[in-house]
Amino acid sequence: MNCYCFKAAAVALLSAAAISIQSCTPEETVEPPVITSGDITVPAEAHTATLSYSIENPVSGESIKAESDQDWLHSFNYDTEGEISFEVDANTSDGRDARVTLSYPTAEPVTVTVTQMSAGESISLEPETLSFLPEGGDLSVKVVSGRA
């Protein structure tokens, strides 16, 4: 009978030790998601524009959402990761701004400004498409800006 009690006590002691060792391991710290984006300027014509963004520490199965404070900027599309496309109505007057709030579960919302040029203003880049090599280097871009 003493042998049985000793075995039961030993099992209980080892179980308690295993539990205490397991509970002493530090919990893994999970960093919250962080949204990064920036202000953009768009032409006065009606068109589809794109806003680039990134999310540090993304959560599986979650997605970004955008909301504008102006009705001339609408119809958000999230089909391409890292980009939100949206429709911009034509501007026939002075330049104007819209604030777009980007939200993502458990991340702090980020508000960016979309500035639409006034009617008759234009801007273009030459070349329109740029490619960058990982080793870096020099690149020239011509920016042409004008007012009708």
C-alpha positions in Angstrom: 0.0 0.0 0.0 2.9 2.4 0.7 4.2 1.8 -2.8 0.9 2.8 -4.3 0.8 6.0 -2.3 4.4 6.8 -3.2 3.7 6.3 -7.0 0.6 8.5 -6.8 2.5 11.2 -5.0 5.3 11.0 -7.5 2.9 11.3 -10.4 1.1 14.2 -8.8 4.5 16.0 -8.1 5.7 15.4 -11.7 2.4 16.7 -13.1 2.6 19.8 -11.0 6.2 20.4 -12.1 5.3 20.0 -15.7 2.4 22.5 -15.4 4.5 25.0 -13.6 7.3 24.7 -16.2 4.8 25.2 -19.0 3.2 28.2 -17.3 6.5 29.9 -16.8 7.2 30.2 -20.6 6.6 33.8 -21.7 3.6 34.5 -23.9 4.3 35.4 -27.5 3.9 39.1 -28.1 1.8 39.8 -31.2 2.4 43.3 -32.7 -0.8 45.0 -33.8 -1.3 45.7 -37.6 -0.1 49.1 -38.8 -1.4 50.8 -41.9 0.9 52.9 -44.0 -0.2 55.1 -46.9 0.3 58.7 -48.2 -1.5 61.7 -49.7 -2.0 61.7 -53.5 -3.0 64.3 -56.1 -5.3 63.3 -59.0 -6.2 65.1 -62.3 -9.4 67.1 -62.8 -10.9 64.6 -65.3 -13.2 61.8 -64.3 -11.1 58.6 -64.0 -10.2 55.6 -61.9 -7.4 56.4 -59.4 -5.2 54.2 -57.2 -4.0 54.6 -53.7 -1.1 52.5 -52.5 -0.9 51.2 -48.9 0.9 48.6 -46.9 0.0 46.7 -43.7 2.7 45.6 -41.2 1.7 42.6 -39.1 -1.4 41.6 -41.2 -4.0 39.3 -39.7 -5.0 36.3 -41.8 -8.4 36.6 -43.3 -8.8 40.3 -42.7 -9.0 43.1 -45.3 -8.6 46.9 -45.5 -11.6 49.2 -46.0 -11.7 52.8 -47.2 -14.3 55.5 -46.7 -14.3 59.0 -48.2 -15.8 62.2 -46.7 -16.7 63.5 -50.2 -19.2 62.0 -52.7 -17.0 62.8 -55.7 -14.6 60.1 -54.7 -16.4 56.7 -54.5 -16.7 53.0 -55.6 -13.7 51.6 -53.7 -12.2 48.4 -55.1 -9.8 46.1 -53.1 -9.0 43.4 -55.7 -5.2 44.1 -55.8 -3.3 43.7 -52.6 -1.5 46.9 -51.6 -3.7 49.0 -53.8 -7.2 50.5 -53.5 -8.7 51.8 -56.7 -11.7 54.2 -56.7 -13.7 56.4 -59.0 -13.1 60.2 -59.1 -15.7 62.4 -60.7 -14.7 65.2 -63.0 -13.9 68.6 -61.3 -15.2 71.6 -63.3 -14.2 74.2 -60.7 -11.4 74.9 -58.2 -9.1 72.3 -56.7 -10.6 70.2 -53.9 -9.7 67.7 -51.2 -11.2 64.5 -49.9 -10.2 62.7 -46.8 -10.1 58.9 -47.1 -10.0 56.9 -43.9 -8.3 53.5 -44.2 -9.3 51.0 -41.6 -8.2 47.5 -40.8 -9.2 45.3 -37.8 -7.2 46.1 -34.6 -5.1 48.7 -36.4 -5.3 52.5 -35.8 -7.2 54.1 -38.7 -5.2 56.2 -41.1 -6.5 59.3 -43.0 -5.0 60.4 -46.2 -5.8 63.4 -48.4 -6.8 63.0 -52.0 -6.3 66.4 -53.8 -8.1 66.8 -57.1 -6.6 69.5 -59.4 -8.8 72.3 -60.5 -10.3 72.3 -64.0 -7.7 73.1 -66.6 -4.7 72.0 -64.5 -2.6 69.1 -65.6 0.4 67.1 -64.6 2.3 64.4 -66.3 5.4 62.3 -65.9 7.9 61.2 -68.5 8.3 58.2 -68.5 4.9 57.2 -67.1 6.2 53.9 -65.8 9.3 53.5 -63.7 11.3 50.4 -62.7 13.8 50.2 -59.9 16.6 47.7 -59.6 17.5 46.3 -56.1 21.1 47.6 -56.3 19.8 51.2 -56.9 21.1 53.8 -59.3 20.2 57.1 -60.9 16.9 57.8 -62.6 15.6 60.9 -64.2 11.9 61.8 -64.3 10.4 64.8 -66.2 7.4 66.4 -64.5 5.2 68.6 -66.7 2.7 70.8 -65.0 0.4 73.3 -66.6 -2.8 75.3 -66.4 -5.1 75.9 -69.4 
